Amino acid sequence: MGKPELNIGIDPELLAQAEQLGLSVSGMSETALRLHLQKIDPKGAEARASRWAEENAEAIRQHNAFVEKYGPFGEEWRSW
């Protein structure tokens, strides 16, 4: 009895990086692929992280301003 096929979505940027490095991604989840690429190509992982930080800088700034003004969610129920 063969294994059933399953189609999953994987970040196209990760697939392109894996292809560029000659990696076979069959049987890998996006998380496994991301972790593997971090190990074998740390500069690529750093570049993705930098791009993510740049793309999300405004949202992060707004979130931090909100937390500074109103405090973190659930702070009134914390006992520590």
C-alpha positions as CSV (number, residue, x, y, z in Angstrom):
1,M,0.0,0.0,0.0
2,G,1.5,3.3,-1.1
3,K,1.6,6.5,0.8
4,P,-1.2,9.0,0.1
5,E,-0.1,12.2,-1.7
6,L,-0.6,15.5,0.1
7,N,-0.2,19.0,-1.3
8,I,1.1,21.7,1.1
9,G,1.8,25.3,0.6
10,I,5.4,26.4,1.0
11,D,6.8,30.0,0.8
12,P,8.0,30.4,-2.8
13,E,11.1,32.2,-1.6
14,L,12.1,29.2,0.5
15,L,11.5,26.9,-2.5
16,A,13.7,29.1,-4.7
17,Q,16.5,29.1,-2.2
18,A,16.3,25.3,-1.9
19,E,16.3,24.9,-5.7
20,Q,19.3,27.3,-5.9
21,L,21.2,25.1,-3.4
22,G,20.1,21.9,-5.2
23,L,18.0,20.6,-2.3
24,S,15.1,18.1,-2.7
25,V,12.2,19.3,-0.6
26,S,10.0,16.3,-1.1
27,G,8.6,15.2,2.3
28,M,9.6,18.5,4.0
29,S,7.2,20.8,5.7
30,E,7.8,24.6,5.4
31,T,9.0,24.6,9.0
32,A,11.5,21.8,8.4
33,L,12.7,23.5,5.2
34,R,13.1,26.8,6.9
35,L,15.1,25.2,9.8
36,H,17.3,23.2,7.3
37,L,18.0,26.3,5.2
38,Q,19.0,28.3,8.3
39,K,21.6,25.6,9.1
40,I,23.1,25.3,5.6
41,D,22.6,28.9,4.4
42,P,22.6,31.2,7.4
43,K,23.2,34.3,5.2
44,G,20.0,33.6,3.2
45,A,18.0,33.2,6.5
46,E,19.5,36.5,7.8
47,A,18.5,38.2,4.5
48,R,14.9,36.9,4.8
49,A,14.7,38.0,8.4
50,S,16.0,41.5,7.5
51,R,13.5,41.8,4.7
52,W,10.7,40.7,7.0
53,A,11.8,43.3,9.7
54,E,11.9,46.1,7.0
55,E,8.5,45.1,5.6
56,N,6.9,45.0,9.0
57,A,8.7,47.9,10.7
58,E,5.7,50.2,10.7
59,A,3.3,47.6,12.2
60,I,5.9,46.8,14.9
61,R,6.3,50.5,15.7
62,Q,2.6,50.9,16.0
63,H,2.3,47.8,18.2
64,N,5.1,49.0,20.5
65,A,3.5,52.4,20.7
66,F,0.1,50.8,21.7
67,V,1.8,48.7,24.4
68,E,3.7,51.6,25.7
69,K,0.5,53.7,25.9
70,Y,-2.0,51.0,27.2
71,G,0.3,48.3,28.6
72,P,0.4,44.6,27.5
73,F,-2.8,42.7,26.9
74,G,-4.1,41.0,30.2
75,E,-1.7,43.0,32.4
76,E,-4.6,43.7,34.8
77,W,-5.0,39.9,35.5
78,R,-1.3,39.2,36.0
79,S,-0.4,38.1,39.5
80,W,3.4,38.2,39.0
